[in-house]
């Protein structure tokens, strides 16, 4: 993500930056009082342990029998950033429980298979390059907490890639992803209207929603936006379409109130691309072009104040800082071109190599991987990107004309393009989309091929009978 250290702090505390001090004190007091009551008597403690054990067994049993609902909840939590904001550890806990249940089911059920695709191979190579960079790094802190975070997202990838199998599964997962993103976006719009949890830059208010950081929220918004737009081609009823129009407008509005330049530029590029791709649909093209042309009227005034406050005409401070961080990455690469300086060490070494006074990430996903893991890491990541695009393209071809999977494959491809464009100006290799999109390419391709084989079976049987 934008800042590895900030995200790790959010992971550990479970509270987003800017949470009201009064609310934090009330929550802490509530936890202390509850703990005191529970530990006051032995009988209560024994009863609690017994209930938790029974609940744990029940949850595992439920997930073994029916794992897909838990997967939908995981997708919702991941894209809503809810686990980082309100529920400490709930994503990690549910992820581990779901993975354990899936592993048990895989061992006892003969019809469960582990995906073995080119995308899996690319991801294995990428993880291996990170481990190699750690082994050859002279920095003792290489890896560290980021390695734990990588393992968590790898489990997320495995569950998504192996449990989602049918067209209905793909549609439901997509709904939960868009819902989670829209929830965080709605929180951002609400904050921007009321300025309830200030996230500021030079006295200019920037909404962060549940993501904890405006730039990270913008990335989630522009990544979910194409999926939400193409869901309009999947649903048929008028209420469902109105619902996704509302979600799409929420994503757009939330992206604007973050005042993120990357998010604004990428959103315009993607909307224009959709207008070109869907040029045969005159109404959709007209609406998107009208929005892009009217965008200056919709952009909050704070966006322009932000440029003025940071002295854009004199050389913006933010741009100069990012340039210094990128120069540091290039120097790291020249000194360690094959294996890099070590996974997770960029921030710690940035002040040693660049003209900056405080640790920073590269603000470029590709440069950060190149500096930390060398040519091996960048090559593996580019192979992963190519494999993901290839699988999504094959899914679109395998799905018949008018199939929901064809719309979704197109939406996911544009969502991945959005993510990669954001990666040119941000370090987001630990973002949920980095791990979700490869998994999406696998389940899209599997579902499209399964749908095609089912439709081909009746015709084959008819020819055999005749």
ChimeraX attribute file (.defattr): number of C-alpha atoms within 10 A of each C-alpha:
attribute: neighborCount
match mode: 1-to-1
recipient: residues
	/A:1	22
	/A:2	25
	/A:3	19
	/A:4	21
	/A:5	17
	/A:6	14
	/A:7	22
	/A:8	15
	/A:9	14
	/A:10	19
	/A:11	19
	/A:12	11
	/A:13	16
	/A:14	19
	/A:15	20
	/A:16	25
	/A:17	19
	/A:18	14
	/A:19	14
	/A:20	12
	/A:21	9
	/A:22	9
	/A:23	10
	/A:24	12
	/A:25	11
	/A:26	11
	/A:27	12
	/A:28	12
	/A:29	12
	/A:30	12
	/A:31	11
	/A:32	12
	/A:33	12
	/A:34	12
	/A:35	11
	/A:36	11
	/A:37	11
	/A:38	16
	/A:39	14
	/A:40	11
	/A:41	10
	/A:42	10
	/A:43	11
	/A:44	13
	/A:45	14
	/A:46	13
	/A:47	12
	/A:48	14
	/A:49	12
	/A:50	12
	/A:51	12
	/A:52	12
	/A:53	12
	/A:54	12
	/A:55	12
	/A:56	13
	/A:57	12
	/A:58	12
	/A:59	17
	/A:60	20
	/A:61	15
	/A:62	15
	/A:63	22
	/A:64	21
	/A:65	12
	/A:66	14
	/A:67	20
	/A:68	21
	/A:69	14
	/A:70	17
	/A:71	23
	/A:72	20
	/A:73	17
	/A:74	26
	/A:75	26
	/A:76	25
	/A:77	21
	/A:78	23
	/A:79	28
	/A:80	27
	/A:81	25
	/A:82	24
	/A:83	24
	/A:84	26
	/A:85	20
	/A:86	14
	/A:87	14
	/A:88	17
	/A:89	15
	/A:90	16
	/A:91	23
	/A:92	18
	/A:93	11
	/A:94	16
	/A:95	21
	/A:96	15
	/A:97	18
	/A:98	25
	/A:99	21
	/A:100	15
	/A:101	20
	/A:102	23
	/A:103	15
	/A:104	15
	/A:105	19
	/A:106	15
	/A:107	11
	/A:108	10
	/A:109	10
	/A:110	8
	/A:111	8
	/A:112	14
	/A:113	11
	/A:114	12
	/A:115	16
	/A:116	11
	/A:117	11
	/A:118	17
	/A:119	23
	/A:120	21
	/A:121	14
	/A:122	22
	/A:123	22
	/A:124	14
	/A:125	19
	/A:126	22
	/A:127	17
	/A:128	15
	/A:129	27
	/A:130	26
	/A:131	20
	/A:132	19
	/A:133	26
	/A:134	26
	/A:135	16
	/A:136	16
	/A:137	21
	/A:138	11
	/A:139	16
	/A:140	11
	/A:141	14
	/A:142	24
	/A:143	21
	/A:144	13
	/A:145	13
	/A:146	18
	/A:147	17
	/A:148	11
	/A:149	16
	/A:150	17
	/A:151	12
	/A:152	15
	/A:153	22
	/A:154	18
	/A:155	17
	/A:156	25
	/A:157	21
	/A:158	18
	/A:159	22
	/A:160	26
	/A:161	24
	/A:162	18
	/A:163	18
	/A:164	25
	/A:165	19
	/A:166	18
	/A:167	19
	/A:168	13
	/A:169	18
	/A:170	20
	/A:171	19
	/A:172	15
	/A:173	22
	/A:174	22
	/A:175	18
	/A:176	21
	/A:177	24
	/A:178	29
	/A:179	22
	/A:180	24
	/A:181	33
	/A:182	29
	/A:183	23
	/A:184	26
	/A:185	32
	/A:186	20
	/A:187	19
	/A:188	32
	/A:189	23
	/A:190	17
	/A:191	21
	/A:192	22
	/A:193	11
	/A:194	10
	/A:195	14
	/A:196	14
	/A:197	20
	/A:198	19
	/A:199	21
	/A:200	14
	/A:201	11
	/A:202	9
	/A:203	12
	/A:204	18
	/A:205	21
	/A:206	26
	/A:207	34
	/A:208	32
	/A:209	33
	/A:210	27
	/A:211	29
	/A:212	24
	/A:213	22
	/A:214	24
	/A:215	24
	/A:216	24
	/A:217	29
	/A:218	32
	/A:219	31
	/A:220	31
	/A:221	31
	/A:222	31
	/A:223	30
	/A:224	30
	/A:225	30
	/A:226	26
	/A:227	25
	/A:228	29
	/A:229	23
	/A:230	21
	/A:231	25
	/A:232	21
	/A:233	16
	/A:234	19
	/A:235	14
	/A:236	10
	/A:237	9
	/A:238	9
	/A:239	10
	/A:240	14
	/A:241	17
	/A:242	12
	/A:243	11
	/A:244	20
	/A:245	16
	/A:246	14
	/A:247	23
	/A:248	23
	/A:249	17
	/A:250	23
	/A:251	30
	/A:252	20
	/A:253	19
	/A:254	32
	/A:255	31
	/A:256	25
	/A:257	28
	/A:258	30
	/A:259	26
	/A:260	20
	/A:261	16
	/A:262	19
	/A:263	28
	/A:264	20
	/A:265	13
	/A:266	21
	/A:267	25
	/A:268	18
	/A:269	16
	/A:270	20
	/A:271	21
	/A:272	17
	/A:273	15
	/A:274	21
	/A:275	20
	/A:276	14
	/A:277	12
	/A:278	13
	/A:279	13
	/A:280	10
	/A:281	11
	/A:282	10
	/A:283	12
	/A:284	15
	/A:285	20
	/A:286	12
	/A:287	12
	/A:288	18
	/A:289	18
	/A:290	11
	/A:291	16
	/A:292	16
	/A:293	11
	/A:294	11
	/A:295	14
	/A:296	10
	/A:297	10
	/A:298	11
	/A:299	16
	/A:300	16
	/A:301	13
	/A:302	17
	/A:303	18
	/A:304	12
	/A:305	16
	/A:306	20
	/A:307	14
	/A:308	13
	/A:309	14
	/A:310	16
	/A:311	13
	/A:312	13
	/A:313	8
	/A:314	8
	/A:315	10
	/A:316	14
	/A:317	12
	/A:318	12
	/A:319	12
	/A:320	13
	/A:321	18
	/A:322	19
	/A:323	17
	/A:324	20
	/A:325	27
	/A:326	24
	/A:327	19
	/A:328	26
	/A:329	29
	/A:330	19
	/A:331	15
	/A:332	25
	/A:333	23
	/A:334	13
	/A:335	12
	/A:336	21
	/A:337	18
	/A:338	19
	/A:339	26
	/A:340	32
	/A:341	28
	/A:342	29
	/A:343	29
	/A:344	26
	/A:345	24
	/A:346	26
	/A:347	20
	/A:348	15
	/A:349	18
	/A:350	25
	/A:351	17
	/A:352	14
	/A:353	17
	/A:354	22
	/A:355	15
	/A:356	18
	/A:357	11
	/A:358	13
	/A:359	17
	/A:360	24
	/A:361	28
	/A:362	30
	/A:363	24
	/A:364	24
	/A:365	23
	/A:366	22
	/A:367	24
	/A:368	32
	/A:369	30
	/A:370	27
	/A:371	32
	/A:372	30
	/A:373	33
	/A:374	28
	/A:375	19
	/A:376	21
	/A:377	29
	/A:378	24
	/A:379	19
	/A:380	23
	/A:381	22
	/A:382	14
	/A:383	19
	/A:384	23
	/A:385	20
	/A:386	15
	/A:387	22
	/A:388	25
	/A:389	22
	/A:390	17
	/A:391	25
	/A:392	27
	/A:393	19
	/A:394	18
	/A:395	25
	/A:396	24
	/A:397	16
	/A:398	22
	/A:399	22
	/A:400	16
	/A:401	11
	/A:402	10
	/A:403	16
	/A:404	22
	/A:405	29
	/A:406	23
	/A:407	20
	/A:408	27
	/A:409	27
	/A:410	20
	/A:411	23
	/A:412	26
	/A:413	23
	/A:414	24
	/A:415	24
	/A:416	26
	/A:417	20
	/A:418	24
	/A:419	25
	/A:420	23
	/A:421	20
	/A:422	27
	/A:423	22
	/A:424	16
	/A:425	19
	/A:426	26
	/A:427	23
	/A:428	27
	/A:429	21
	/A:430	18
	/A:431	20
	/A:432	18
	/A:433	23
	/A:434	20
	/A:435	20
	/A:436	21
	/A:437	24
	/A:438	27
	/A:439	25
	/A:440	25
	/A:441	24
	/A:442	26
	/A:443	26
	/A:444	33
	/A:445	25
	/A:446	23
	/A:447	22
	/A:448	27
	/A:449	21
	/A:450	17
	/A:451	18
	/A:452	14
	/A:453	12
	/A:454	11
	/A:455	12
	/A:456	11
	/A:457	10
	/A:458	11
	/A:459	11
	/A:460	10
	/A:461	10
	/A:462	9
	/A:463	8
	/A:464	8
	/A:465	7
	/A:466	5
